[in-house]
């Protein structure tokens, strides 16, 4: 199954608001999108305090991920990238 990184923009939100969106995302995924798997997310803030996340999912298509995001709401999907490989420091020969 293809894997993707989803870049999401939440704007300026509180930690409680982020928790609400995350909980809604998890429930929506388990109840309506059994064909996608949320692996993990990195939550970041920019210089102005706006929150972005970079979430790794396995899914059959980018369209399916967008459907999930639209149903969850509370954020904007900025971009979806297909993961074409993974690398760790241990993988690099010097």
C-alpha positions as CSV (number, residue, x, y, z in Angstrom):
1,X,0.0,0.0,0.0
2,X,1.4,3.5,-0.8
3,X,2.5,5.7,2.0
4,X,2.1,9.5,2.2
5,X,3.1,12.5,4.2
6,X,0.2,15.0,4.6
7,X,1.1,18.6,5.3
8,X,-1.7,20.2,7.3
9,X,-2.3,23.8,8.4
10,X,-4.3,24.5,11.5
11,X,-3.6,28.2,12.0
12,X,-3.3,29.4,15.6
13,X,-5.0,26.8,17.8
14,X,-4.8,25.8,21.4
15,X,-3.5,22.4,22.6
16,X,-7.1,21.4,23.5
17,X,-8.3,22.3,20.0
18,X,-5.5,20.2,18.5
19,X,-6.5,17.3,20.7
20,X,-10.1,17.6,19.5
21,X,-9.1,17.4,15.9
22,X,-6.7,14.5,16.6
23,X,-9.4,12.6,18.4
24,X,-11.9,13.3,15.6
25,X,-9.4,12.1,13.0
26,X,-8.8,8.9,14.9
27,X,-12.5,8.1,15.3
28,X,-13.3,9.1,11.8
29,X,-10.6,6.9,10.5
30,X,-11.6,3.9,12.5
31,X,-15.3,4.2,11.8
32,X,-15.3,5.3,8.1
33,X,-11.8,4.8,6.6
34,X,-10.6,1.3,7.5
35,X,-8.5,1.3,4.3
36,X,-6.2,4.0,5.6
37,X,-3.7,3.7,8.5
38,X,-2.3,6.7,10.5
39,X,1.3,5.9,11.4
40,X,2.4,9.0,13.2
41,X,2.5,12.8,13.0
42,X,5.0,15.6,13.7
43,X,3.3,18.7,15.1
44,X,5.2,22.0,14.5
45,X,4.8,25.7,15.1
46,X,6.0,28.5,12.8
47,X,7.5,31.8,14.0
48,X,4.0,33.3,14.3
49,X,2.6,30.5,16.4
50,X,0.6,28.8,13.7
51,X,0.4,25.1,13.9
52,X,1.3,22.7,11.1
53,X,1.5,18.9,11.1
54,X,3.2,16.4,8.9
55,X,1.3,13.1,9.2
56,X,2.4,9.7,7.8
57,X,-0.4,7.5,6.5
58,X,-0.8,4.3,4.4
59,X,-3.7,4.7,2.0
60,X,-4.8,3.5,-1.4
61,X,-4.8,7.0,-2.9
62,X,-4.3,10.7,-2.2
63,X,-8.0,11.1,-2.9
64,X,-9.0,8.8,-0.1
65,X,-6.7,10.8,2.3
66,X,-8.4,14.1,1.2
67,X,-11.8,12.6,1.8
68,X,-10.8,11.7,5.4
69,X,-9.4,15.2,5.9
70,X,-12.5,16.8,4.6
71,X,-14.7,14.8,6.9
72,X,-12.5,15.5,9.9
73,X,-12.4,19.3,9.3
74,X,-10.6,21.9,11.4
75,X,-7.6,22.2,9.2
76,X,-6.4,22.7,5.6
77,X,-4.4,20.1,3.7
78,X,-1.6,22.1,2.2
79,X,-0.1,19.2,0.3
80,X,0.1,15.4,0.1
81,X,3.5,13.8,-0.8
82,X,4.0,10.2,-1.7
83,X,6.8,8.6,0.2
84,X,9.2,6.9,-2.2
85,X,11.7,5.7,0.4
86,X,12.9,5.9,3.9
87,X,16.4,6.4,5.2
88,X,18.0,6.5,8.7
89,X,21.5,7.5,9.7
90,X,22.3,3.8,10.1
91,X,21.6,3.4,6.3
92,X,24.2,5.9,5.3
93,X,27.7,4.5,4.6
94,X,30.6,6.9,5.2
